Amino acid sequence: MAQKKNAGYIRRLHRTRIPAGTLELAKYLIGKTLVHETPAGRVSGRIVETEAYVVGDAAGHAYGGPTLRNKSLFLDLGHAYVYRAYGLHFLVNVSSEVRGVGAGVLLRALEPLEGIHLMRLRRPQASLIDLARGPGRLAQAMDIGPQHDGVDLCAARPLWLGDSVRPAGKIGRSGRIGISRETRRLLRFYERGSPYVSGPKRSRT
């Protein structure tokens, strides 16, 4: 009950409070919230896992320059880049540099806060822990799709970034998951000990 009460007072993050720079943003977002005010009701969750795709990163979608598909990664800091992975799931990223410089932070997992009943309607077979544990599940539970690509997450829009409802725990760091390039770079960040973090158990401690 207390968790729901706190979640109702999420403050929108202003762009001036968000650190410029992909690594800094990936760490900063741990413990912050993602909010979507859908026609069916509001859903939100604490961000507990991110991955940084830095400037010049061969594993990042911005590598090679802007295209029609990745142009949102080249917007000002704090915009959504939403794309479909493997033809199956949508993934949500946050642009992380100044306009014209392509880089982003992938949101990998959330701890559900509000609208859990709505998340369960979208993912009826999932347990609470698995509702938004993994980037594809996250987008599905939060009802995020291609229509949100390019949305300013710091503006008064239905999809937005919010402040923490409680302080983040200790932050862990590891290699990224599910990629084939630059796999040894320690660009994944997560809240240590959170059961909502994706990946094998050893990658959550």
Contacts in CASP RR format, 6 or more apart in sequence:
PFRMAT RR
TARGET T0000
AUTHOR 0000-0000-0000
METHOD contacts of the structure
MODEL  1
MAQKKNAGYIRRLHRTRIPAGTLELAKYLIGKTLVHETPAGRVSGRIVET
EAYVVGDAAGHAYGGPTLRNKSLFLDLGHAYVYRAYGLHFLVNVSSEVRG
VGAGVLLRALEPLEGIHLMRLRRPQASLIDLARGPGRLAQAMDIGPQHDG
VDLCAARPLWLGDSVRPAGKIGRSGRIGISRETRRLLRFYERGSPYVSGP
KRSRT
3 113 0 8 1.000
3 165 0 8 1.000
4 113 0 8 1.000
4 114 0 8 1.000
6 165 0 8 1.000
6 166 0 8 1.000
7 33 0 8 1.000
7 44 0 8 1.000
7 45 0 8 1.000
7 113 0 8 1.000
7 114 0 8 1.000
7 165 0 8 1.000
8 114 0 8 1.000
9 165 0 8 1.000
10 33 0 8 1.000
10 35 0 8 1.000
10 44 0 8 1.000
10 162 0 8 1.000
10 163 0 8 1.000
10 165 0 8 1.000
11 162 0 8 1.000
11 163 0 8 1.000
12 154 0 8 1.000
12 156 0 8 1.000
12 160 0 8 1.000
12 161 0 8 1.000
12 162 0 8 1.000
12 163 0 8 1.000
13 32 0 8 1.000
13 153 0 8 1.000
13 154 0 8 1.000
13 160 0 8 1.000
13 161 0 8 1.000
13 162 0 8 1.000
13 163 0 8 1.000
14 154 0 8 1.000
15 76 0 8 1.000
15 77 0 8 1.000
15 78 0 8 1.000
15 154 0 8 1.000
18 25 0 8 1.000
18 28 0 8 1.000
18 77 0 8 1.000
18 78 0 8 1.000
18 154 0 8 1.000
18 161 0 8 1.000
19 25 0 8 1.000
19 28 0 8 1.000
20 77 0 8 1.000
20 96 0 8 1.000
20 97 0 8 1.000
20 98 0 8 1.000
21 77 0 8 1.000
21 96 0 8 1.000
21 97 0 8 1.000
21 103 0 8 1.000
22 52 0 8 1.000
22 53 0 8 1.000
22 54 0 8 1.000
22 55 0 8 1.000
22 96 0 8 1.000
22 97 0 8 1.000
22 103 0 8 1.000
22 104 0 8 1.000
22 105 0 8 1.000
23 52 0 8 1.000
23 54 0 8 1.000
23 187 0 8 1.000
25 52 0 8 1.000
25 77 0 8 1.000
25 94 0 8 1.000
25 96 0 8 1.000
25 104 0 8 1.000
25 105 0 8 1.000
26 50 0 8 1.000
26 51 0 8 1.000
26 52 0 8 1.000
26 96 0 8 1.000
26 105 0 8 1.000
26 187 0 8 1.000
26 189 0 8 1.000
27 50 0 8 1.000
27 171 0 8 1.000
27 189 0 8 1.000
29 47 0 8 1.000
29 50 0 8 1.000
29 94 0 8 1.000
29 105 0 8 1.000
29 107 0 8 1.000
29 161 0 8 1.000
30 47 0 8 1.000
30 48 0 8 1.000
30 49 0 8 1.000
30 50 0 8 1.000
30 168 0 8 1.000
30 171 0 8 1.000
30 189 0 8 1.000
30 190 0 8 1.000
30 191 0 8 1.000
31 46 0 8 1.000
31 47 0 8 1.000
31 48 0 8 1.000
31 164 0 8 1.000
31 166 0 8 1.000
31 167 0 8 1.000
31 168 0 8 1.000
31 169 0 8 1.000
31 191 0 8 1.000
32 46 0 8 1.000
32 47 0 8 1.000
32 161 0 8 1.000
32 162 0 8 1.000
32 163 0 8 1.000
32 164 0 8 1.000
33 44 0 8 1.000
33 45 0 8 1.000
33 46 0 8 1.000
33 47 0 8 1.000
33 113 0 8 1.000
33 161 0 8 1.000
33 162 0 8 1.000
33 163 0 8 1.000
33 164 0 8 1.000
33 165 0 8 1.000
34 44 0 8 1.000
34 45 0 8 1.000
34 47 0 8 1.000
34 92 0 8 1.000
34 107 0 8 1.000
34 110 0 8 1.000
34 142 0 8 1.000
34 159 0 8 1.000
34 160 0 8 1.000
34 161 0 8 1.000
34 162 0 8 1.000
35 42 0 8 1.000
35 43 0 8 1.000
35 44 0 8 1.000
35 45 0 8 1.000
35 114 0 8 1.000
35 159 0 8 1.000
35 160 0 8 1.000
35 161 0 8 1.000
35 162 0 8 1.000
36 42 0 8 1.000
36 43 0 8 1.000
36 44 0 8 1.000
36 142 0 8 1.000
36 143 0 8 1.000
36 144 0 8 1.000
36 158 0 8 1.000
36 159 0 8 1.000
37 158 0 8 1.000
37 159 0 8 1.000
38 118 0 8 1.000
38 143 0 8 1.000
38 158 0 8 1.000
40 118 0 8 1.000
40 143 0 8 1.000
41 115 0 8 1.000
41 118 0 8 1.000
42 114 0 8 1.000
42 115 0 8 1.000
43 112 0 8 1.000
43 114 0 8 1.000
43 115 0 8 1.000
43 116 0 8 1.000
43 118 0 8 1.000
43 119 0 8 1.000
43 141 0 8 1.000
43 142 0 8 1.000
43 143 0 8 1.000
44 112 0 8 1.000
44 113 0 8 1.000
44 114 0 8 1.000
44 115 0 8 1.000
45 110 0 8 1.000
45 111 0 8 1.000
45 112 0 8 1.000
45 113 0 8 1.000
45 114 0 8 1.000
45 132 0 8 1.000
45 142 0 8 1.000
46 110 0 8 1.000
46 111 0 8 1.000
46 113 0 8 1.000
46 164 0 8 1.000
46 165 0 8 1.000
46 166 0 8 1.000
46 196 0 8 1.000
47 107 0 8 1.000
47 109 0 8 1.000
47 110 0 8 1.000
48 109 0 8 1.000
48 110 0 8 1.000
48 111 0 8 1.000
48 190 0 8 1.000
48 191 0 8 1.000
48 194 0 8 1.000
48 196 0 8 1.000
48 197 0 8 1.000
49 107 0 8 1.000
49 108 0 8 1.000
49 109 0 8 1.000
49 134 0 8 1.000
49 188 0 8 1.000
49 189 0 8 1.000
49 190 0 8 1.000
49 191 0 8 1.000
49 194 0 8 1.000
49 196 0 8 1.000
49 197 0 8 1.000
49 198 0 8 1.000
50 105 0 8 1.000
50 106 0 8 1.000
50 107 0 8 1.000
50 108 0 8 1.000
50 188 0 8 1.000
50 189 0 8 1.000
50 190 0 8 1.000
51 105 0 8 1.000
51 106 0 8 1.000
51 108 0 8 1.000
51 176 0 8 1.000
51 177 0 8 1.000
51 187 0 8 1.000
51 188 0 8 1.000
51 189 0 8 1.000
52 96 0 8 1.000
52 103 0 8 1.000
52 104 0 8 1.000
52 105 0 8 1.000
52 106 0 8 1.000
52 187 0 8 1.000
52 188 0 8 1.000
52 189 0 8 1.000
53 59 0 8 1.000
53 60 0 8 1.000
53 61 0 8 1.000
53 62 0 8 1.000
53 93 0 8 1.000
53 103 0 8 1.000
53 104 0 8 1.000
53 105 0 8 1.000
53 106 0 8 1.000
53 187 0 8 1.000
54 103 0 8 1.000
54 104 0 8 1.000
54 187 0 8 1.000
55 62 0 8 1.000
55 97 0 8 1.000
55 101 0 8 1.000
55 102 0 8 1.000
55 103 0 8 1.000
56 62 0 8 1.000
56 63 0 8 1.000
56 103 0 8 1.000
57 63 0 8 1.000
57 103 0 8 1.000
57 182 0 8 1.000
57 185 0 8 1.000
57 187 0 8 1.000
58 181 0 8 1.000
58 182 0 8 1.000
59 176 0 8 1.000
59 179 0 8 1.000
59 180 0 8 1.000
59 181 0 8 1.000
59 182 0 8 1.000
59 183 0 8 1.000
61 69 0 8 1.000
61 70 0 8 1.000
61 73 0 8 1.000
61 81 0 8 1.000
61 83 0 8 1.000
62 70 0 8 1.000
62 73 0 8 1.000
62 74 0 8 1.000
62 102 0 8 1.000
62 103 0 8 1.000
62 104 0 8 1.000
65 74 0 8 1.000
65 102 0 8 1.000
66 73 0 8 1.000
66 74 0 8 1.000
66 100 0 8 1.000
66 102 0 8 1.000
69 83 0 8 1.000
70 81 0 8 1.000
70 83 0 8 1.000
70 102 0 8 1.000
72 79 0 8 1.000
72 80 0 8 1.000
72 81 0 8 1.000
72 82 0 8 1.000
72 95 0 8 1.000
72 149 0 8 1.000
72 150 0 8 1.000
73 81 0 8 1.000
73 93 0 8 1.000
73 95 0 8 1.000
73 102 0 8 1.000
73 103 0 8 1.000
73 104 0 8 1.000
74 95 0 8 1.000
74 99 0 8 1.000
74 100 0 8 1.000
74 101 0 8 1.000
74 102 0 8 1.000
75 95 0 8 1.000
75 99 0 8 1.000
75 100 0 8 1.000
75 150 0 8 1.000
76 95 0 8 1.000
76 98 0 8 1.000
76 99 0 8 1.000
77 95 0 8 1.000
77 96 0 8 1.000
77 97 0 8 1.000
77 98 0 8 1.000
78 94 0 8 1.000
78 95 0 8 1.000
78 96 0 8 1.000
78 152 0 8 1.000
78 153 0 8 1.000
78 154 0 8 1.000
78 161 0 8 1.000
79 94 0 8 1.000
79 95 0 8 1.000
79 150 0 8 1.000
79 151 0 8 1.000
79 152 0 8 1.000
79 153 0 8 1.000
80 92 0 8 1.000
80 93 0 8 1.000
80 94 0 8 1.000
80 95 0 8 1.000
80 144 0 8 1.000
80 148 0 8 1.000
80 149 0 8 1.000
80 150 0 8 1.000
80 151 0 8 1.000
80 152 0 8 1.000
80 153 0 8 1.000
80 159 0 8 1.000
81 92 0 8 1.000
81 93 0 8 1.000
81 94 0 8 1.000
81 95 0 8 1.000
81 104 0 8 1.000
81 149 0 8 1.000
81 150 0 8 1.000
82 90 0 8 1.000
82 91 0 8 1.000
82 92 0 8 1.000
82 93 0 8 1.000
82 139 0 8 1.000
82 144 0 8 1.000
82 145 0 8 1.000
82 146 0 8 1.000
82 148 0 8 1.000
82 149 0 8 1.000
82 150 0 8 1.000
83 90 0 8 1.000
83 91 0 8 1.000
83 93 0 8 1.000
83 146 0 8 1.000
83 149 0 8 1.000
84 90 0 8 1.000
84 91 0 8 1.000
84 146 0 8 1.000
85 91 0 8 1.000
85 135 0 8 1.000
85 136 0 8 1.000
89 135 0 8 1.000
89 136 0 8 1.000
89 137 0 8 1.000
89 139 0 8 1.000
89 140 0 8 1.000
90 136 0 8 1.000
90 139 0 8 1.000
90 140 0 8 1.000
90 144 0 8 1.000
90 145 0 8 1.000
90 146 0 8 1.000
91 106 0 8 1.000
91 107 0 8 1.000
91 135 0 8 1.000
91 136 0 8 1.000
91 139 0 8 1.000
92 106 0 8 1.000
92 107 0 8 1.000
92 135 0 8 1.000
92 138 0 8 1.000
92 139 0 8 1.000
92 142 0 8 1.000
92 144 0 8 1.000
92 148 0 8 1.000
93 104 0 8 1.000
93 105 0 8 1.000
93 106 0 8 1.000
93 107 0 8 1.000
94 104 0 8 1.000
94 105 0 8 1.000
94 107 0 8 1.000
94 153 0 8 1.000
94 161 0 8 1.000
95 102 0 8 1.000
95 103 0 8 1.000
95 104 0 8 1.000
96 103 0 8 1.000
96 104 0 8 1.000
96 105 0 8 1.000
97 103 0 8 1.000
97 104 0 8 1.000
106 135 0 8 1.000
107 135 0 8 1.000
107 138 0 8 1.000
108 134 0 8 1.000
108 135 0 8 1.000
108 138 0 8 1.000
108 177 0 8 1.000
108 188 0 8 1.000
108 190 0 8 1.000
108 197 0 8 1.000
108 198 0 8 1.000
109 132 0 8 1.000
109 133 0 8 1.000
109 134 0 8 1.000
109 135 0 8 1.000
109 138 0 8 1.000
109 190 0 8 1.000
109 196 0 8 1.000
109 197 0 8 1.000
109 198 0 8 1.000
110 131 0 8 1.000
110 132 0 8 1.000
110 133 0 8 1.000
110 138 0 8 1.000
110 141 0 8 1.000
110 142 0 8 1.000
110 196 0 8 1.000
111 132 0 8 1.000
111 194 0 8 1.000
111 196 0 8 1.000
112 119 0 8 1.000
112 128 0 8 1.000
112 131 0 8 1.000
112 132 0 8 1.000
112 141 0 8 1.000
112 196 0 8 1.000
113 165 0 8 1.000
116 128 0 8 1.000
116 131 0 8 1.000
118 143 0 8 1.000
119 131 0 8 1.000
119 132 0 8 1.000
119 141 0 8 1.000
119 142 0 8 1.000
120 126 0 8 1.000
120 131 0 8 1.000
122 140 0 8 1.000
122 141 0 8 1.000
122 143 0 8 1.000
123 130 0 8 1.000
123 131 0 8 1.000
123 137 0 8 1.000
123 140 0 8 1.000
123 141 0 8 1.000
126 137 0 8 1.000
126 141 0 8 1.000
129 195 0 8 1.000
129 196 0 8 1.000
130 137 0 8 1.000
131 137 0 8 1.000
131 141 0 8 1.000
132 138 0 8 1.000
132 141 0 8 1.000
132 142 0 8 1.000
132 196 0 8 1.000
133 196 0 8 1.000
133 197 0 8 1.000
133 198 0 8 1.000
134 198 0 8 1.000
134 199 0 8 1.000
135 198 0 8 1.000
138 144 0 8 1.000
139 145 0 8 1.000
144 159 0 8 1.000
148 159 0 8 1.000
151 157 0 8 1.000
151 159 0 8 1.000
153 159 0 8 1.000
153 160 0 8 1.000
153 161 0 8 1.000
154 160 0 8 1.000
154 161 0 8 1.000
168 191 0 8 1.000
169 191 0 8 1.000
169 192 0 8 1.000
170 191 0 8 1.000
170 192 0 8 1.000
171 189 0 8 1.000
171 190 0 8 1.000
171 191 0 8 1.000
171 192 0 8 1.000
172 189 0 8 1.000
172 190 0 8 1.000
172 191 0 8 1.000
172 192 0 8 1.000
173 186 0 8 1.000
173 188 0 8 1.000
173 189 0 8 1.000
173 190 0 8 1.000
174 186 0 8 1.000
174 188 0 8 1.000
174 190 0 8 1.000
174 203 0 8 1.000
175 183 0 8 1.000
175 184 0 8 1.000
175 185 0 8 1.000
175 186 0 8 1.000
175 187 0 8 1.000
175 188 0 8 1.000
176 182 0 8 1.000
176 183 0 8 1.000
176 185 0 8 1.000
176 187 0 8 1.000
176 188 0 8 1.000
177 188 0 8 1.000
177 198 0 8 1.000
177 199 0 8 1.000
177 203 0 8 1.000
188 203 0 8 1.000
190 197 0 8 1.000
190 203 0 8 1.000
190 204 0 8 1.000
191 197 0 8 1.000
192 204 0 8 1.000
192 205 0 8 1.000
193 204 0 8 1.000
193 205 0 8 1.000
194 204 0 8 1.000
195 204 0 8 1.000
197 203 0 8 1.000
197 204 0 8 1.000
END
